Amino acid sequence: MGIDIKDTIAIGDNFNDLAMIKAAGLGAGVANVDPDVAKDCDYVAESDCDQGGVAEIIEKFALQ
């Protein structure tokens, strides 16, 4: 699609998401992200995956 990796956001909460969190331009975790994964996140949401954490990150970084 011609989108540079630095212009992407990856959102996750566990070790299976770690590679994409590290690769993306912005690696984000929801509030319930595993603490060892959170160390590699650029941002951790205040909300968890059940309470709108993904929406929080999209609103903060993609819709501003």
C-alpha positions as CSV (number, residue, x, y, z in Angstrom):
1,M,0.0,0.0,0.0
2,G,3.0,2.3,0.1
3,I,2.8,3.2,3.7
4,D,6.1,3.6,5.5
5,I,6.4,1.5,8.6
6,K,7.3,4.6,10.6
7,D,3.7,5.8,9.8
8,T,2.0,2.8,11.4
9,I,0.6,2.1,14.9
10,A,0.7,-1.3,16.4
11,I,-1.5,-2.0,19.5
12,G,-1.2,-5.0,21.7
13,D,-1.2,-6.5,25.1
14,N,0.9,-9.6,25.2
15,F,4.1,-11.3,23.9
16,N,2.4,-12.4,20.6
17,D,2.2,-8.6,19.8
18,L,5.8,-7.7,20.7
19,A,7.3,-8.0,17.2
20,M,4.7,-5.7,15.7
21,I,5.0,-3.2,18.6
22,K,8.7,-3.0,18.1
23,A,8.4,-2.7,14.3
24,A,5.7,0.0,14.1
25,G,6.4,3.7,14.1
26,L,4.3,3.8,17.3
27,G,4.1,0.8,19.5
28,A,1.3,1.0,22.0
29,G,-0.1,-1.2,24.7
30,V,-3.6,-1.1,26.3
31,A,-3.7,-0.7,30.1
32,N,-3.6,-4.4,30.8
33,V,-0.5,-4.9,28.7
34,D,2.0,-7.4,30.2
35,P,4.6,-5.4,32.1
36,D,7.4,-7.0,30.2
37,V,5.8,-6.0,26.9
38,A,5.0,-2.5,28.2
39,K,8.8,-1.8,28.4
40,D,8.9,-1.8,24.6
41,C,5.8,0.3,24.1
42,D,6.0,4.0,23.2
43,Y,2.7,4.6,24.8
44,V,0.4,2.7,27.2
45,A,-3.3,3.6,27.2
46,E,-5.2,4.4,30.4
47,S,-8.0,2.0,29.3
48,D,-7.7,-1.7,28.9
49,C,-8.7,-3.9,25.9
50,D,-12.2,-4.3,27.3
51,Q,-12.8,-0.6,28.1
52,G,-11.8,1.2,24.9
53,G,-8.0,1.1,25.0
54,V,-7.7,0.7,21.2
55,A,-10.2,3.6,20.6
56,E,-8.2,5.7,23.1
57,I,-5.0,5.2,21.1
58,I,-6.6,5.8,17.7
59,E,-8.3,9.0,18.9
60,K,-5.0,10.2,20.5
61,F,-2.6,9.5,17.7
62,A,-4.6,8.9,14.4
63,L,-7.5,11.3,14.7
64,Q,-5.7,14.5,16.0
